[in-house]
Amino acid sequence: MAAPNTAFGVLEIAGWTPAVVALDAMEKAAPIRLWQVELNDMLGVCLKIVGSVAAVSAAIDAGFRVAQELQGRPVKTVIPRLSDGGAKGIASPVEFNPLIQQNVVKQFDSNPFELSHTSEKTQVSNDPVQALGFIETQGFTAVFEAIDTACKAAQVDVVGKEKLGGGYVTVVVRGDVAAVRAAIDAAKLKVEGLGKLIAAHVIARPSQSVLALLPK
C-alpha cells in the first residue's frame, strides 16, 4: 500500500496537445512525478501522476484549468493513499498499437510510490530548447500544409508527429520562443478549409516530462 502521505492523481483530456500543455502546467505547479500516459479509444489522453497529497492536488487543479482553457474537456480525480488492489487495476503494461504505429501506454516511473527521490523543486527542464510549438488537426492534409507553412514562416525544427486515432494528428516544432510563436501563428491560418483545428499552442521552457513525452 502507498505511504500515508502519498496520492495518485489522474487527469483525462480530449486531445494530445491540451494534455501535453496540461502536463507542463502540472509539473511547474508542484513537485509531482509522471507515472504513466495512456491513450483511450475516445481521442483522450490519461495522465497518471503521483506525489504528496498537497502536490498532486495542486498539480491536478493547475492542469485541469489549462485543459479547460484549451477545450480539452478534462476529467480529474485525486486518490490519497492508493490501495495495492487499486494500483494493480490502474497500472497498465506498455502497449503498442499497430494501427497508429506507436505506443498507447507509455511508462515513466516503474516505482511510482517511492517518493524518496522526488525533487522538492518543480521539474523544469535545463534542456537548451527554449520553446515547443504544437499544431493539432483532424486530418493529415491540414497538418501537412500547416507544418510546411510553419517551417517557411520561421526558423524552427520539426520534432515529430503524434497520432491519437480518429484522424487526430499533432506535429511538434522546437526553437526559440519568438520563432516558434511565429511558426504556429502562421500554421493555424492554413488549417481552415483543409481540416479541423483541434489545438495550437506554444510552451516556453517545457518541463522534463513534456520533453520525455515528445514523439521520437
Backbone as JSON, one array per atom type, in Angstrom:
{
  "sequence": "MAAPNTAFGVLEIAGWTPAVVALDAMEKAAPIRLWQVELNDMLGVCLKIVGSVAAVSAAIDAGFRVAQELQGRPVKTVIPRLSDGGAKGIASPVEFNPLIQQNVVKQFDSNPFELSHTSEKTQVSNDPVQALGFIETQGFTAVFEAIDTACKAAQVDVVGKEKLGGGYVTVVVRGDVAAVRAAIDAAKLKVEGLGKLIAAHVIARPSQSVLALLPK",
  "N": [[0.85, -1.2, 0.0], [0.41, 2.29, -0.65], [2.37, 4.93, 0.86], [1.2, 6.84, 3.72], [1.24, 9.62, 3.2], [1.15, 9.94, 0.49], [-0.25, 10.35, -2.8], [-2.39, 9.56, -5.57], [-3.03, 10.9, -8.74], [-5.24, 11.62, -11.43], [-5.71, 12.88, -14.67], [-7.76, 13.24, -17.28], [-7.97, 13.93, -20.68], [-9.3, 15.33, -23.67], [-7.67, 15.21, -26.66], [-4.31, 15.5, -27.76], [-2.51, 17.68, -27.69], [-3.73, 19.56, -25.76], [-3.4, 17.89, -23.54], [-0.6, 17.58, -23.25], [0.16, 20.23, -22.78], [-1.21, 20.65, -20.4], [0.15, 18.81, -18.77], [2.67, 20.03, -18.66], [1.98, 22.34, -17.23], [1.21, 21.14, -14.8], [3.62, 20.0, -13.84], [5.09, 22.3, -13.43], [3.67, 23.48, -11.46], [3.81, 22.03, -9.08], [5.83, 19.66, -7.16], [5.61, 16.85, -8.58], [5.43, 13.44, -9.87], [5.43, 11.89, -13.03], [3.67, 9.04, -13.76], [2.36, 7.21, -15.66], [1.3, 7.55, -19.1], [-1.62, 7.16, -20.81], [-3.44, 6.32, -23.69], [-6.85, 6.53, -24.71], [-9.75, 5.08, -26.4], [-11.31, 7.13, -27.22], [-10.29, 9.46, -28.24], [-8.83, 10.47, -26.19], [-6.43, 11.39, -23.63], [-4.87, 10.04, -20.88], [-3.41, 11.16, -18.02], [-1.36, 10.03, -15.52], [-0.36, 10.67, -12.3], [1.86, 10.94, -9.43], [2.63, 11.74, -5.98], [3.03, 13.86, -3.09], [0.04, 14.42, -1.15], [-0.76, 17.12, -1.12], [0.8, 18.19, -3.21], [-0.03, 16.71, -5.47], [-2.74, 17.39, -5.57], [-2.57, 20.18, -6.04], [-1.24, 20.18, -8.5], [-2.99, 18.73, -10.2], [-5.21, 20.44, -10.19], [-4.08, 22.69, -11.45], [-3.44, 21.65, -13.99], [-5.98, 20.94, -14.85], [-7.27, 23.42, -15.14], [-5.84, 24.56, -17.27], [-6.35, 22.69, -19.3], [-9.1, 23.03, -19.58], [-9.16, 25.64, -20.62], [-8.1, 25.15, -23.12], [-10.11, 23.75, -24.25], [-10.22, 21.01, -23.77], [-11.94, 19.31, -22.46], [-11.6, 18.24, -19.71], [-11.35, 15.66, -17.18], [-11.04, 14.9, -13.75], [-9.41, 13.43, -10.87], [-8.34, 12.84, -7.5], [-6.68, 10.55, -5.5], [-5.99, 9.8, -2.29], [-3.43, 7.85, -0.75], [-3.39, 5.32, -2.34], [-4.75, 2.08, -2.72], [-3.25, -1.26, -2.73], [-4.62, -3.03, -4.41], [-6.03, -1.21, -5.96], [-3.91, 0.11, -7.24], [-2.88, -1.95, -8.83], [-4.98, -2.33, -10.58], [-5.04, 0.09, -11.89], [-2.55, 0.5, -13.06], [-1.02, -0.06, -16.22], [0.29, -2.31, -18.69], [3.02, -1.5, -20.9], [1.99, -0.73, -24.15], [1.76, -1.35, -27.59], [0.26, 0.05, -30.41], [-0.53, -1.15, -33.46], [-2.07, 0.03, -35.43], [-1.91, 2.85, -35.3], [0.76, 2.97, -35.15], [2.39, 3.38, -32.82], [3.17, 3.6, -29.28], [0.47, 3.17, -27.01], [0.29, 3.09, -24.35], [2.43, 4.54, -22.12], [5.22, 4.28, -20.17], [6.64, 5.89, -17.37], [7.58, 5.79, -14.81], [8.65, 3.23, -12.87], [8.37, 2.61, -10.22], [6.29, 4.1, -8.74], [5.37, 5.03, -6.2], [7.48, 5.33, -4.5], [8.82, 7.8, -2.93], [11.23, 8.86, -2.17], [13.16, 9.85, -3.9], [11.98, 12.0, -5.05], [12.07, 15.25, -6.25], [12.25, 18.33, -4.44], [11.77, 20.52, -5.86], [10.1, 22.05, -8.67], [9.75, 20.36, -11.83], [11.25, 21.68, -14.01], [12.8, 21.78, -17.11], [16.33, 21.7, -17.94], [17.06, 21.65, -20.49], [18.36, 22.88, -23.59], [16.36, 23.67, -25.32], [14.18, 26.26, -26.0], [11.51, 26.68, -26.54], [8.51, 24.9, -27.38], [6.31, 24.12, -30.03], [2.96, 23.34, -30.9], [0.77, 21.94, -33.25], [-2.34, 20.77, -33.81], [-4.55, 18.8, -35.63], [-7.56, 17.54, -37.18], [-7.2, 15.33, -39.48], [-4.87, 14.56, -42.04], [-4.12, 16.11, -44.28], [-4.51, 18.81, -43.6], [-2.69, 19.15, -41.46], [-0.27, 18.62, -42.68], [-0.03, 20.71, -44.55], [-0.06, 22.8, -42.73], [2.31, 22.4, -41.23], [4.31, 22.68, -43.13], [3.96, 25.35, -43.78], [4.59, 26.48, -41.3], [7.33, 25.93, -41.08], [8.31, 27.45, -43.15], [7.73, 29.95, -42.29], [9.28, 30.61, -40.07], [12.41, 30.06, -38.32], [12.47, 27.03, -37.34], [12.63, 23.7, -35.96], [11.36, 20.52, -36.85], [10.08, 18.29, -34.55], [8.6, 15.89, -34.44], [5.81, 13.68, -35.14], [2.64, 13.02, -33.75], [0.09, 10.65, -33.36], [-3.3, 10.24, -32.52], [-5.47, 8.73, -33.08], [-8.72, 8.46, -34.67], [-8.27, 10.3, -36.65], [-6.91, 12.41, -35.52], [-4.06, 14.35, -35.45], [-0.9, 15.48, -34.41], [1.7, 17.79, -34.87], [4.93, 18.62, -33.79], [7.08, 21.34, -33.16], [10.28, 22.9, -32.58], [12.31, 25.5, -31.12], [13.54, 28.9, -30.75], [11.59, 31.11, -28.64], [10.26, 33.27, -29.96], [10.43, 32.52, -32.67], [9.06, 30.09, -32.68], [6.49, 30.88, -31.89], [5.81, 32.53, -34.08], [5.84, 30.63, -36.12], [3.77, 28.82, -35.37], [1.56, 30.54, -35.31], [1.39, 31.19, -38.03], [0.91, 28.66, -39.08], [-1.61, 27.98, -38.09], [-3.37, 29.46, -39.67], [-3.46, 28.1, -42.05], [-4.96, 25.85, -41.78], [-7.73, 26.11, -42.0], [-10.39, 25.13, -44.05], [-9.09, 22.91, -44.95], [-9.12, 21.01, -42.99], [-9.92, 20.21, -39.56], [-9.09, 22.35, -36.95], [-7.75, 21.35, -33.99], [-6.12, 22.07, -31.81], [-3.68, 24.57, -31.01], [-0.62, 25.58, -29.81], [1.96, 27.08, -27.75], [4.7, 26.21, -25.78], [6.81, 27.59, -23.49], [10.04, 26.99, -22.19], [9.79, 24.04, -21.64], [8.68, 21.39, -19.43], [10.42, 18.59, -17.86], [9.13, 16.07, -18.16], [7.43, 16.61, -20.28], [9.29, 16.93, -22.37], [10.25, 14.32, -22.4], [8.03, 13.02, -23.32], [7.74, 13.67, -25.95], [7.22, 12.97, -29.43], [9.23, 10.53, -31.04]],
  "CA": [[0.0, 0.0, 0.0], [1.17, 3.53, -0.72], [2.6, 5.6, 2.13], [0.05, 7.68, 4.1], [1.29, 10.99, 2.69], [1.22, 9.95, -0.96], [-1.53, 10.37, -3.51], [-2.44, 9.3, -7.01], [-3.93, 11.81, -9.43], [-5.45, 11.35, -12.85], [-6.34, 13.93, -15.46], [-8.07, 12.68, -18.61], [-8.19, 15.1, -21.53], [-9.52, 15.08, -25.09], [-6.68, 15.89, -27.48], [-2.94, 15.31, -27.3], [-1.91, 18.97, -27.37], [-4.16, 20.02, -24.44], [-2.84, 17.03, -22.49], [0.82, 17.9, -23.05], [0.21, 21.55, -22.16], [-1.63, 20.45, -19.01], [1.26, 18.16, -18.06], [3.67, 21.06, -18.41], [1.45, 23.17, -16.14], [1.23, 20.37, -13.57], [4.99, 19.87, -13.34], [5.56, 23.61, -13.0], [2.86, 23.91, -10.31], [4.12, 21.28, -7.86], [6.78, 18.57, -7.37], [4.95, 15.55, -8.78], [6.1, 12.56, -10.82], [4.57, 11.27, -14.03], [3.7, 7.58, -13.67], [2.06, 6.68, -16.99], [0.39, 8.23, -20.01], [-2.37, 6.12, -21.51], [-4.43, 6.81, -24.64], [-8.06, 5.71, -24.78], [-10.32, 4.98, -27.74], [-12.24, 8.25, -27.42], [-9.44, 10.61, -28.52], [-8.43, 11.01, -24.9], [-5.12, 11.1, -23.05], [-4.97, 9.93, -19.43], [-2.16, 11.44, -17.34], [-1.35, 9.46, -14.18], [0.75, 11.27, -11.56], [1.95, 10.61, -8.01], [3.36, 12.7, -5.17], [2.34, 14.12, -1.84], [-1.37, 14.78, -1.36], [-0.84, 18.55, -1.44], [1.4, 18.43, -4.53], [-0.89, 16.13, -6.5], [-3.95, 18.21, -5.64], [-2.23, 21.44, -6.69], [-0.89, 19.91, -9.89], [-4.2, 18.35, -10.93], [-6.01, 21.65, -10.36], [-3.43, 23.53, -12.45], [-3.61, 21.02, -15.29], [-7.4, 20.99, -15.19], [-7.59, 24.77, -15.61], [-5.24, 24.74, -18.6], [-7.08, 21.84, -20.24], [-10.38, 23.69, -19.84], [-8.91, 26.79, -21.5], [-7.84, 24.62, -24.45], [-11.29, 22.98, -24.64], [-9.88, 19.6, -23.73], [-12.98, 18.58, -21.72], [-10.89, 17.41, -18.74], [-11.96, 14.98, -16.03], [-9.94, 14.76, -12.79], [-9.64, 12.91, -9.52], [-7.16, 12.64, -6.65], [-6.92, 9.46, -4.55], [-4.93, 9.67, -1.29], [-3.04, 6.52, -0.29], [-3.97, 4.33, -3.25], [-4.6, 0.7, -2.24], [-2.5, -2.16, -3.6], [-5.53, -3.51, -5.44], [-6.29, -0.1, -6.87], [-2.72, 0.35, -8.06], [-2.78, -3.01, -9.84], [-6.02, -2.12, -11.58], [-4.78, 1.34, -12.61], [-1.33, 0.34, -13.86], [-1.19, -0.78, -17.49], [1.56, -2.64, -19.34], [3.31, -0.75, -22.11], [1.24, -1.34, -25.23], [1.97, -0.78, -28.92], [-0.9, -0.05, -31.29], [-0.04, -1.19, -34.84], [-2.88, 0.86, -36.31], [-1.34, 4.2, -35.35], [2.21, 2.79, -35.17], [3.06, 3.97, -31.67], [2.68, 3.1, -28.0], [-0.71, 3.83, -26.45], [0.59, 3.18, -22.92], [3.82, 4.95, -22.0], [5.65, 4.15, -18.78], [7.66, 6.85, -17.0], [8.09, 5.51, -13.47], [8.33, 1.83, -12.54], [8.13, 2.51, -8.78], [5.73, 5.46, -8.59], [5.08, 5.46, -4.84], [8.71, 5.53, -3.76], [8.97, 9.25, -3.04], [12.48, 9.32, -1.59], [13.96, 10.58, -4.87], [11.21, 13.1, -5.64], [12.67, 16.56, -6.01], [11.43, 19.33, -3.76], [11.57, 21.6, -6.8], [9.33, 21.67, -9.84], [10.57, 19.67, -12.81], [11.51, 22.47, -15.21], [13.96, 21.23, -17.79], [17.5, 22.5, -18.26], [17.32, 21.43, -21.91], [18.53, 24.16, -24.28], [15.15, 24.05, -26.05], [13.51, 27.4, -25.37], [10.06, 26.58, -26.72], [7.91, 23.87, -28.24], [5.05, 24.52, -30.64], [2.09, 22.21, -31.24], [-0.38, 22.19, -34.12], [-3.1, 19.51, -33.83], [-5.7, 18.87, -36.53], [-8.21, 16.28, -37.54], [-6.92, 15.18, -40.9], [-3.46, 14.7, -42.4], [-3.89, 17.17, -45.26], [-4.41, 20.08, -42.89], [-1.48, 19.25, -40.65], [0.88, 18.67, -43.59], [0.03, 22.08, -45.04], [0.27, 23.67, -41.61], [3.7, 22.28, -40.8], [5.14, 23.27, -44.17], [3.84, 26.79, -43.59], [5.33, 26.83, -40.08], [8.77, 25.88, -41.35], [8.64, 28.55, -44.04], [7.47, 31.22, -41.6], [10.28, 30.9, -39.05], [13.49, 29.07, -38.18], [12.11, 26.01, -36.34], [12.9, 22.31, -36.32], [10.26, 19.6, -36.59], [10.44, 17.24, -33.6], [7.96, 14.64, -34.84], [4.35, 13.65, -35.34], [1.92, 12.15, -32.8], [-1.27, 10.3, -33.8], [-4.15, 9.89, -31.38], [-6.63, 7.99, -33.56], [-9.83, 9.31, -35.08], [-7.78, 11.33, -37.55], [-6.22, 13.47, -34.79], [-2.61, 14.33, -35.68], [-0.18, 16.64, -33.88], [3.1, 17.96, -35.23], [5.63, 19.42, -32.79], [8.3, 22.02, -33.6], [11.07, 23.47, -31.49], [13.16, 26.62, -31.49], [13.41, 29.96, -29.76], [10.19, 31.43, -28.37], [9.7, 34.13, -31.0], [10.31, 31.75, -33.9], [8.0, 29.08, -32.54], [5.2, 31.59, -31.91], [5.55, 32.95, -35.46], [5.57, 29.43, -36.9], [2.46, 28.29, -35.01], [0.56, 31.51, -35.77], [1.25, 31.04, -39.48], [0.36, 27.33, -39.36], [-3.06, 27.96, -37.79], [-4.13, 30.07, -40.77], [-3.51, 27.19, -43.19], [-5.82, 24.69, -41.48], [-9.11, 26.37, -42.43], [-10.74, 24.63, -45.37], [-8.4, 21.65, -45.22], [-9.37, 20.1, -41.89], [-10.4, 20.83, -38.33], [-8.06, 22.68, -35.98], [-8.06, 20.87, -32.64], [-5.39, 22.9, -30.86], [-2.39, 25.14, -31.4], [-0.11, 26.15, -28.55], [3.4, 27.21, -27.57], [5.19, 26.04, -24.41], [8.15, 28.11, -23.22], [10.76, 26.22, -21.16], [8.99, 22.84, -21.33], [9.1, 20.57, -18.3], [11.18, 17.39, -18.21], [8.25, 15.0, -18.65], [6.96, 17.0, -21.62], [10.36, 16.58, -23.29], [10.3, 12.86, -22.49], [6.83, 12.56, -23.98], [7.74, 14.1, -27.34], [7.36, 11.88, -30.41], [10.62, 10.27, -31.47]],
  "C": [[0.88, 1.25, 0.0], [1.31, 4.15, 0.66], [1.45, 6.57, 2.43], [0.06, 9.07, 3.49], [1.35, 11.07, 1.17], [-0.17, 9.91, -1.57], [-1.33, 10.04, -4.97], [-3.43, 10.29, -7.63], [-4.06, 11.42, -10.89], [-6.17, 12.54, -13.48], [-6.52, 13.37, -16.86], [-8.59, 13.8, -19.5], [-8.39, 14.66, -22.98], [-8.51, 15.89, -25.9], [-5.28, 15.78, -26.9], [-2.3, 16.64, -26.9], [-2.4, 19.52, -26.03], [-3.58, 19.19, -23.3], [-1.39, 17.36, -22.21], [0.97, 19.27, -22.37], [-0.2, 21.47, -20.69], [-0.54, 19.79, -18.19], [2.35, 19.17, -17.72], [3.25, 21.95, -17.24], [1.51, 22.44, -14.81], [2.64, 20.29, -12.99], [5.55, 21.21, -12.85], [4.81, 24.11, -11.76], [3.3, 23.25, -9.01], [5.08, 20.15, -8.17], [6.1, 17.2, -7.42], [5.78, 14.71, -9.75], [5.07, 11.97, -11.77], [4.76, 9.77, -13.97], [3.51, 6.98, -15.05], [1.23, 7.69, -17.79], [-0.29, 7.15, -20.83], [-3.42, 6.76, -22.42], [-5.65, 5.92, -24.59], [-8.61, 5.72, -26.19], [-11.29, 6.11, -28.05], [-11.46, 9.55, -27.59], [-8.92, 11.26, -27.26], [-7.04, 10.58, -24.48], [-5.27, 11.13, -21.53], [-3.58, 10.11, -18.82], [-2.26, 10.92, -15.91], [-0.12, 10.01, -13.44], [0.72, 10.81, -10.1], [2.76, 11.69, -7.31], [2.67, 12.85, -3.83], [0.91, 14.54, -2.14], [-1.49, 16.24, -1.79], [-0.32, 18.83, -2.85], [0.51, 17.91, -5.64], [-2.16, 16.96, -6.66], [-3.69, 19.52, -6.37], [-1.96, 21.24, -8.17], [-2.13, 19.58, -10.73], [-5.08, 19.58, -11.18], [-5.42, 22.56, -11.44], [-3.61, 22.96, -13.85], [-5.04, 21.08, -15.77], [-7.77, 22.36, -15.77], [-7.06, 25.0, -17.02], [-6.01, 23.93, -19.64], [-8.45, 22.43, -20.57], [-10.22, 24.86, -20.81], [-8.7, 26.34, -22.94], [-8.96, 23.72, -24.96], [-11.01, 21.48, -24.74], [-10.85, 18.73, -22.94], [-12.37, 17.68, -20.63], [-11.8, 16.8, -17.66], [-10.82, 14.68, -15.06], [-10.39, 14.01, -11.55], [-8.3, 12.78, -8.82], [-7.52, 11.58, -5.61], [-5.77, 9.4, -3.55], [-4.68, 8.2, -0.95], [-3.74, 5.41, -1.09], [-3.71, 2.92, -2.72], [-3.79, -0.14, -3.22], [-3.38, -2.66, -4.74], [-5.85, -2.43, -6.46], [-5.13, 0.16, -7.79], [-2.58, -0.69, -9.16], [-3.82, -2.83, -10.95], [-5.77, -0.89, -12.44], [-3.57, 1.22, -13.52], [-1.63, -0.46, -15.12], [0.17, -1.14, -18.06], [1.76, -1.76, -20.57], [2.7, -1.48, -23.3], [1.47, -0.6, -26.54], [0.74, -1.01, -29.78], [-0.42, -0.04, -32.75], [-0.82, -0.3, -35.79], [-2.32, 2.27, -36.43], [0.18, 4.17, -35.21], [2.94, 3.51, -34.04], [2.47, 3.38, -30.39], [1.45, 3.88, -27.56], [-0.68, 3.79, -24.92], [2.08, 3.45, -22.81], [4.19, 5.0, -20.53], [6.76, 5.13, -18.48], [8.27, 6.56, -15.64], [7.66, 4.1, -13.08], [8.04, 1.63, -11.06], [7.52, 3.83, -8.32], [5.53, 5.93, -7.16], [6.3, 5.51, -3.94], [9.1, 6.99, -3.93], [10.32, 9.76, -2.56], [13.33, 10.1, -2.59], [13.15, 11.65, -5.59], [11.84, 14.44, -5.27], [11.71, 17.46, -5.25], [11.14, 20.51, -4.68], [10.71, 21.11, -7.95], [10.28, 21.2, -10.94], [10.73, 20.47, -14.11], [12.81, 22.01, -15.82], [15.09, 22.23, -17.93], [17.91, 22.33, -19.72], [17.45, 22.78, -22.61], [17.33, 24.58, -25.13], [14.46, 25.2, -25.31], [12.0, 27.31, -25.49], [9.7, 25.41, -27.61], [6.6, 24.42, -28.78], [4.27, 23.31, -31.11], [0.99, 22.69, -32.18], [-1.09, 20.85, -34.3], [-4.35, 19.71, -34.69], [-6.38, 17.52, -36.61], [-8.1, 16.17, -39.06], [-5.47, 15.45, -41.24], [-3.22, 15.88, -43.33], [-3.67, 18.51, -44.58], [-3.1, 20.19, -42.13], [-0.24, 19.3, -41.54], [1.07, 20.1, -44.13], [0.47, 23.04, -43.93], [1.74, 23.6, -41.25], [4.65, 22.82, -41.86], [5.13, 24.8, -44.04], [4.64, 27.25, -42.38], [6.83, 26.9, -40.35], [9.22, 26.99, -42.3], [8.52, 29.91, -43.35], [8.57, 31.6, -40.62], [11.3, 29.77, -38.97], [13.16, 28.12, -37.02], [12.49, 24.64, -36.88], [11.69, 21.46, -35.99], [10.76, 18.47, -35.69], [9.87, 15.9, -34.04], [6.47, 14.8, -34.93], [3.74, 12.64, -34.38], [0.51, 11.92, -33.31], [-2.07, 9.78, -32.61], [-5.28, 8.95, -31.79], [-7.74, 8.95, -33.95], [-9.42, 10.44, -36.01], [-7.05, 12.47, -36.86], [-4.7, 13.31, -34.97], [-2.01, 15.62, -35.13], [1.24, 16.64, -34.41], [3.72, 18.94, -34.24], [6.87, 20.04, -33.41], [9.01, 22.61, -32.4], [11.95, 24.59, -32.01], [13.05, 27.7, -30.43], [11.95, 30.43, -29.72], [9.57, 32.24, -29.51], [9.47, 33.36, -32.3], [9.17, 30.75, -33.82], [6.63, 29.76, -32.56], [4.84, 32.01, -33.34], [5.16, 31.75, -36.32], [4.16, 28.89, -36.63], [1.35, 29.24, -35.45], [0.32, 31.38, -37.27], [0.57, 29.71, -39.82], [-1.15, 27.29, -39.14], [-3.89, 28.48, -38.97], [-4.31, 29.12, -41.95], [-4.47, 26.02, -42.99], [-7.23, 24.88, -42.04], [-9.34, 25.92, -43.87], [-10.1, 23.31, -45.72], [-8.68, 20.59, -44.16], [-9.83, 20.88, -40.69], [-9.23, 21.09, -37.4], [-8.52, 22.23, -34.6], [-7.39, 21.76, -31.6], [-4.12, 23.43, -31.49], [-1.86, 25.86, -30.18], [1.41, 26.18, -28.57], [3.73, 27.05, -26.09], [6.61, 26.59, -24.33], [8.77, 27.32, -22.08], [9.97, 24.98, -20.74], [9.57, 22.03, -20.18], [9.76, 19.28, -18.78], [10.28, 16.28, -18.77], [7.68, 15.32, -20.02], [8.02, 16.64, -22.66], [10.44, 15.07, -23.49], [9.12, 12.29, -23.29], [6.82, 12.88, -25.48], [7.87, 12.91, -28.28], [8.79, 11.76, -30.87], [10.71, 10.19, -32.98]]
}
